[in-house]
Amino acid sequence: MTRSEFDRKYTSQLNPQQLAAVHAVDGAVLLLAVPGSGKTTVLVTRLGYMLCCCGISPDAILTMTYTKAATKEMQKRFVRLFGQDCPQIPEIRTINGVSSKIIDFYTRTHGSGSAFTVVENEGELAKIVSDLYRELSGEFATQSVIKELRKGIAYVKNMMLGKENIVELDTGFDQFPELYAQYNLALRQRRWMDYDDQMIYAKTILENYPDILAYFQDAFPYICVDEAQDTSKIQHAIIQLLARKTGNLFMVGDEDQSIYGFRAAYPDALMRFEQTYPKARVLLMEENYRSTPEILHLANGFIRKNTDRRPKTVRPTRVSGANVHLISAADRTAQYAWLLDMAAHCDGQTAVLYRNNDSALPLIDLMERQGFPYRCRQMDDTFFTHRLVADLLDIIAFAKDRRNTEAFLRIYYKIGCGITKKAAEYACEACQHSGKTVLEELLTFSPLSQYARDSAAGLMDLLPQLLE
């Protein structure tokens, strides 16, 4: 297919900046794409252009994305757009997926045994951190402490920090350097690696085995990277190694959209792109198809106050809309009060954006108490569904209604009373027929141990007090 034929069929709706990005195939290119500028459309169209017009094999292109969800979405869009002309999809992976591929290749060609196992269960890693924290501090770690320590471990690995830098890192735990060392030792002893180790091992292999580096450089002479502002320092190092030979790197990002510094995102790489890749070109996509001019005017004025950024302006393409109202709140309490009042007077669906799940908890609590309908996405990680909170709610529910057999069956083995499953089921079934409380029926179960009998009697006195 000629370039003109391709453009007639696939790029007629693109603006000049988008079209220039689609046609940028050779050499190092940094595409700075503002929010809502259609970067995924451009990325997918560019892949089709490389295959249909440039004679590049799908096997020669490696596209790296930030998440598995982004990988699947890009694959779907490629099939939807080019399935007829280009039935073979180019390689689209996360950087962790690429790292896994490098480790597997090393294991097959150089390794004497199997590679370490990647631990996908976050709970197993959290338990190691929790146990180490208890050993070092003599205290039990809360869920939030474990989360922060895990975040610190990931930060160290993604930023490739040395021992002297780890000591200076502020994690809120003075013994973090020792915990970090013991955590890595525990993984090695189990022949485990976490997702961050996966990248460390891949980078080490590429640096120490020239034949493996050459293999992947030759396999993928064309590399594309999406969401480059969210890419960490070690990920940029792996990309640089892979792209060193041909220099054909197409990197898409926007340092203005970098919000994952706490996860070790490294937008500095975008600012130094021309130094890292000599003769590199920088292209812009500045037209926004998503938001109204009023929103973009405010966003432009706000983002210009950033110091480490490239000059660019988000240009609106949509017609004018409602004005943006800025609400001033003295503190969080005032903010939640305003949001609750807004919810009370909503005549349609309204979205509330927040930094993390914990930030939504006070508002959810207030709406629960007022009986306001709401829907919250991804609630599994939040406070209300945590198993400890669920257990406490069940205990309170049982204290309030001592005939609540469902709640009792969820907690009888968690309250340290020595109640067996058989005894609990007997008591619940008898309770439903007699009208007595579960604990009253439990005491009539003849095989019940004396310890469980004493505990149940104690509970009968304790539960009314709990409600007070």
N, C-alpha and C positions, 0 to 999 in steps of 0.2 A: 504494500500500500504506500502510495506517495504521501509526502507531507501535506500537500494540498487536499488530497482525498481524505486523509485522516482528520484534518482541521474541519473540513466540511461536515464530516459525520459526527465528530466528537467534541469539537471545541468552539462551536459557533456561539455558545452562550457565555464563554469566558471573556473577562475583560483583558486589556493589554498586559497588565502585570501578571495575571494568572497564566496567560498564554506564554509569556516569556519564561516563566518557571517550568511549564510543561516541556518546553523545547530545550531547557538547560540540562544536557546529558553528560558532557565530558568535563573533567576537572572538578575542583572543589568549589561547591556552591553553598552559600548560606542563605536560606530563604526566611526572612523575617516576616511572619504572617500574623497580623493583628487578630484579635478575637472576631469570630464571625466572618472571616474573609474567605472561607471555602477551602481551607488547606487540605482536608481529606479528599475532596473532589480533585484538587490539583495533583496530590500524591498519586491517586489511583489512575488519573488520566495520563500522568507522566509515565507510569509503568506501562500502560497500554501503548504509548508513543514509542517507548524504547523497544518493545516487542514487535509492533506492527510496522514501524518505519525505519528503525535503526538496525534491524537484523540482529539484535542482541538476544541470546538464548535466555529463557526464563530461569534456567539453572545458574546463570551468571550474575543474577541480581539478588542481593540480600537486603531486605527491608526490616529494620528494627523498630519496634514500638514499645511504649511504656508499660502497657498492661496486656493480659491475655484477651480481655474484652475488646480492646482496640485492635488486636490482631485479627480476631474473628470478624469484627465489623469491616475491616479493610478487605479481607478475603471475600466477604459477601458482596461488597460493593464492586470489587473487581469482576467477579463472576456476573453480576447483574449488568455491568456496562460492557464487558469485553468477552463474555462467555462464548459468543459465536466466533469472533475473529481470533481470540487467544484462549483456547480451552485450557492450557496449562497455566496454573497460577504460579507466579514467582515465589521464592522463599520469603515468608513473612513470619517473624518470630520476635519474642521479647528478647532483651539482652541476656536474661537468665537462660532462655531457651538456646541461644547461641553458645553461651558458656557451657551448658550441658552437652551440646554437640562436640565442642572442643575437648571436654573431659572424656567423653565416650571414645573419641578418635584416639586420644592418647592411650587410653586403657587397652584398646585393641592393638595398637601398633608398638607401644613401648612398655606398657604396664605388665607386671608379673602377677597381678591379682585383680580383684574387682575394685571399682572406685568406691569411695565412701558413699553412704546413703544420704540423700537429701531428706531432711526431716520436714515433712509437710504439716505435721500436727503442731501448731503453735503451742498447745498445752504442754507438750513434752519439753519444749525449750523453756517455757515459762517456769516449769517445775524445777529445772536445773538452776535457773536464776534465783528462784524463791529459796531453794535449799542453801545455795551459796550465801545469799543475803543473811539468812538466819545464822549460818556458821560464823560469818564475819561480824555481824552486829549484835547477835543474841536476841534479835527481835523477829517477829513474823512480818513479812512484807505484805502490804496491802496490794490490791489489784492495780491501783494507779502507780505505786512504786515499781512494781514489776514491769509495767508498761513503759515507764520512763527509763528504766535500766536497759530494757530490750532496745529501746530507741537509741540510747547511748551507744550500745554495742554495734548496732547497725551503722550509726554515724561514723564511728571510728573506722570500720572496715571500708565504708564507701568513700571516705575522705582520705584513706590510706595514711592514717596518722601513725607516727612513731611513738615509742615509749615516752619520750620527753613531752610530746604533745598530749598524750593521754593523761599524764599527771596534771596538766594545766586545764583539762576539760572540766567544765562545771556541770556535774550531773546531779548535784544535791546529795551525793553519797561519797564521803571522803575516801572510802576503801574501794572505789570503783576500779582503779588500775589492777588491784589484786583480784577482784571479782571477774574482771575481763579476762585475765590470764587463766584463772581457774575454769572459767566457762569454756574457753577454747580447749583446754586440756581435757575437760570432761567430754567434749565432742569427739576429740581424737581417740580417746580411750574406748569410746563406743563405736568408732569408725563411722561417725556421723558428720554431716556438714549442714549448715543453714544456707539460706539462699544467698547471703552475702559472701560466705565462703566459696560458693560456687563460682563467683566472679573472680575472687582472689586466686583460686586454683587455675582458672582459665587463663588469666593474665600471666601467671607464673609460667604456665606451660608454653604460651606464645613467646615469652621472653627467653626461655631456656632451651627450647627445641626449635631451631631454625627450620628444620624440615616440616614441622607441623605448621609453623607460621606461614611458610611458603605454600603449603597445601591449601590453607584457607584463603590466602591472598589470591592464589591462582583460581580457586573455585569460585570466588566472588569478586571479580574485578570492578563491580559496580555496587556501591553501598548507599543505602538511604536510611536516614534516622529521623523519626518523628518525635515530637514533644521534647526537643533537645534541651529546653530550659529546665526540664525535670530530671535530666540525666545526671548521674553522680560523677564524681571525679574518676573513680575506678572504671566506670562505664565508658567515659570519654577516652581513657587510656587504652581500653580494649579496642574501641573504634579506631583510634589513631594507629594502632598496630596493624589492624586489618586493612586500613586504607592506604598505608604508607607506600606500597609498591606502585599502584596505578594512580593514586590521587583522585580517583573518581568517587567523590563523596558528596552526597546531596543531603544537607542537614536542615531540618525545618524546626523553627522555634520562635520564641519571642521573650526576651529577657524581662519585658514588662509583665509577663504572665507567670513569672516564677514565684510560687508561694510555698514550695516544699523545701526551703532551706533547712528546716529542722529535721528533714529526712536525708540531708546531705545532697540535695539538688545543687548543681554547680553551674549556674548561668554565666559565670566568668568565662567559661569556654567559648561562649558566643561572642563575648567582647574581644577575645584574643584570637578569633578564628583566622584572620589574615596572617597573624604571626605564626600560628601553628601550621597553616597550610598556605605556603607561598603561592602567589598568583591566583588566589581565591577570589571569587566574585561574590558580592552581596546584593541580593535582590529583595524587593519589598512587595508585600501585598497589603494595601492599606484600606481597601474598601470593605466596609462592614455591611453584611446583608441581614443582620439579626436584630439590631436595636434601633430605636428611634434617634433622631438628631439630638433631642433633649438629653437623653442618657449619655450619648457619646460626647457631647459638649462638656458635660460634667466630668466624664472619665478622662478626657484629654487634659483638662485643666488640673486634675488630680495627679495623673501619672507623670506629668512634666516636672513635678517637684522631685521625682527620683533623680539621683545624681549619676549612678552607673547605668546608663542606658544609651541606646542609639537614637538619634533624632528620627521620629516618625510620627505621623498623625493618623488617627482612625477617622476615616471619612464615611459619612452616612450615605446609604443608597435608598433607605426607606423614607416615606413621607413623614411629616411632623406628627407627633403624638402628644400625649399628656405631659404636663410639666412635672419635673422631679421636685419633690418636697423633701427638704432636709429637716429631720426631727432632732432636736437637741435634748439629750437625756443626761441628767446629772450623774447617774450611776446605773449599775445593772438593775437594781430594784425598780428604778423609774422606767428603765427600758422595758422590762417585762410587764410593768403596769400599763404602759402605752400599748404594747402588743396585745395584751389581754383585752383592753378596751376596743382596739381595732377589730379583734376577733368577734367581739360581741355585736358589732355593727356591720359585719361583712354581709353583703347581699350576693356574694358569689365566691368562687374558690380563690384563695389568696395564698401566695407562697411566702414562707419565712426562711431565709437563708441563714445558716449559722456555721461557726468555725468547725465544731466537732460535735459528736453526739452528746457529750456531757453538757454542752452549752444549751441544748434543747430541753434538758430535764426540768428546770424551774417553770418554763412556759407550759410544758406538757402537764406538769403537776397542777398548775393553776387552771388549765382548761379542763382537766379531769374533775376538779372540785366544782367548777362552774357548770359542768355538763355540756361543754361546747364540743361539737364533733370535730375531729381532726384525723389526719392520716400522716404517719411519719415513716419515711423509707428507712430501711436497714436498721430496724430496731433491735436486732439480735445481740448487738454488742453493748446495748445501753443498760443503764442502771436497773430499770424495772424488770428486765428479763434475766438478770443475773441469778444464778442458782441460789445464792445465799439470801437474796432479797425475796425470791420466790418461796423459800423455806420459811422465812420470817412471816410472810403474808399468810401462808398456810397455818402456821402456829397461832397467829392472831385470829384467823377465821375459825379455827377449831375452839379457841378459847371463847369466842363469841357464841358459837353454836356447837355444843359438845355432842351433837348427833350428826355432825358433818362427816360422814364416812369417807367421802372422797379425799378431803383434806387429811384425815387421819391416816389413810393408807399411803399418802405421799410422805408422811413425816415420822411414822411410828418407829422406824429403824434409825432415825437420825437424831433422836432426842436422848440417847444414852440410858434407856430404861430397860434394856434387855428383853424387849417384846419380840417374840418370834412371828414370822409371817403367818403361821397357822393360827396363833392366838389372835392376831390382829384381824384376820379374815373371819374368824369365829365371832369376835366381838361386834364387828360391823354388820354381819348378817343377822345376829341376834337382836341388835339394836333396831334394825329396820322393822322387825316383827313385834318387839315388846314396847317400843316407845321410850325405853330407858336410854341413858347416855351410853356412848361407846365404852367409857371407862367403867361404868357400873357393870356392864355386861362382861367386860374383860376380867373383872374380879371373880366372875362365876365360872371362868374357864379352869377346870380342875388341874390340868397339867402345868399351869402357870408357875414359874419359879417364884420363890419367896422374894428374891431381889426385884423381879418385875412387879410382883404384887405390892411391895412396899413403894416402889416408884410410882405405880398407877395411883395408889392412895394419896401419895404426896402431890401428884399432878392435880387431883381433884380439889385440893386446897389451894394450889398455886395458880391455876388458870383464872379464877375470878380476880385475883390480885393483879394478874398480868394486864387485864383490861383497864386497870386504874393507873 
